[in-house]
Amino acid sequence: MADVARDLLDQPTHRATLDRVVAHAAELVDGCVAASVMVLSGDGVRTLAATDELAVAADHAQGETHEGPCLDAMRKREQVYRLDDTRDRSVWPDLAQRVEGLGVGAVLGFLLHATDRDNLGALNLYATTPGAFTEQSERAGWIVASHCAIAVATARRDEAMQLALHNSRRIGLAVGVLMCRQNLTEQAAFTRMSRFSQDHNVKVRDIAEQVIRIGDLPRRR
């Protein structure tokens, strides 16, 4: 698990982190043959990463039936839900019937959260054999999910910081262009961009890109 944690934190992007998460889950959790990371999206769900088409199809079934252990984990903010046997129709009848038809025998869903406030989605584990997931599987899955949540939250924060730094640099470059072209002070150049942003409901970073490209503020329409 220490190697898994280091591997997840070493990934260069949020997407790469998610791809490694599902790969590790399938390797480490007894009974798991397919895994995915799923988030709520509008009235349905969206799969962010998956080991294979079986995981994608099973996620899609949860979205279409609006039920399942992974959905309940996200909606009710419970750490884990388990469907031991998809032949059992007592809890999630529509989903159980759908995923059994796909060849899924059991499902585990873990809430992904790095803090008590956030909800990063769910780690979904699928088995092809009913009863394949044990208490040990659940414990191992929860450890993977915990490392996953921290790594995903870290990757998101790092990408946000990198984007903010990139935008800041581009805005600074655009300010420099206006200073040179219009003989303005730094504050005056930035103020002019800000006013244009407010007047035209365009983000400052988008205006900055136009200034860099054409050497001036876009013409007013």
URWO-V274900 format. One record per backbone hydrogen bond with DSSP energy under -1.0 kcal/mol. NH is the residue of the N-H (numbers start at 1). CO is the residue of the C=O. If there is no record, write none. Layout:
nh/co
NH/CO
NH/CO
//
This chain:
nh/co
5/1
6/2
7/3
8/4
9/5
10/6
11/8
17/13
18/14
19/15
20/16
21/17
22/18
23/19
24/20
25/21
26/22
27/23
28/24
29/25
32/29
33/126
34/126
36/124
37/49
38/122
39/46
41/44
44/41
46/39
48/37
49/37
51/35
56/52
57/53
58/54
59/55
60/56
61/57
62/58
63/59
64/60
65/61
66/62
67/62
72/68
73/69
74/70
75/71
76/72
81/109
83/107
86/105
88/85
96/92
97/93
98/94
99/95
100/96
101/97
103/100
104/99
105/127
106/127
107/83
108/125
109/81
110/123
111/79
112/121
120/112
122/38
123/110
124/36
125/108
126/34
127/106
131/84
132/129
138/134
139/135
140/136
141/137
142/138
143/139
144/140
145/141
146/142
147/143
148/144
149/145
150/146
151/147
152/148
153/149
154/150
155/151
156/152
157/153
158/154
159/155
160/156
161/157
162/158
163/159
164/160
165/161
166/162
167/163
168/164
169/165
170/166
171/167
172/168
173/169
174/170
175/171
176/172
177/173
178/174
179/175
180/176
181/177
182/178
189/185
190/186
191/187
192/188
193/189
194/190
195/191
196/192
197/193
198/194
199/195
200/196
202/197
207/203
208/204
209/205
210/206
211/207
212/208
213/209
214/210
215/211
//
